[in-house]
Amino acid sequence: MILPIYQYGHKVLRQPSEDIDASYPNLQELIANMWDTMYRAEGCGLAAPQVGLNIRLFVVDAGELSDNYPECAGFKKVFINPEIIEESEETMPFREGCLSLPGISETVVRPKTIRIKYLDENMQPHDEEISGVCAICTQHEYDHIEGHVFIDHIGPLRRRILKNKLTNISKGKAGAHYRVTLP
């Protein structure tokens, strides 16, 4: 089922999310719906707050980026209760966009490598080091479960320049080609 994507300005996008366990109702169905929603909206990641749920869950499929970023080939993961436990000092700029902020993209500088602990869709634990664009995509989605969006990482002047666009998004005037929920 395709879920509506909550747009910028909705309070669910600014609230830290809570851990879940295997008893979370219809978890596998939710994960399948999140994949369907993400693919329909032509994204490479989607976090539960973006579909109105403040739980620590997100999905990433960076495979479509592999033509330009070979390290992304086959990078398709479900992250449940993730925790970034290490970040490199080395950073990497990358132009990011977001399904909750349609029509906006900005260059964000993030750690180039992270170490993250998480559970997969089968509730199996993982402790992985992720680098490059895959790390950027993972950090972008991780921000959502922490109550942040990517524009929080840009300077105040750039945010002021985006003010009208952000207002339009929150009023439903962004022209998204997928189902949305407005604040």
PyMOL commands that set and color helices and strands:
alter all, ss='L'
color gray80, all
select helices_A, chain A and resi 11-14+27-40+48-51+63-65+70-72+132-145+150-153+156-170
alter helices_A, ss='H'
color red, helices_A
select strands_A, chain A and resi 5-6+45-47+57-61+76-87+91-97+105-111+113-119+125-131+180-181
alter strands_A, ss='S'
color yellow, strands_A
deselect
rebuild
show_as cartoon
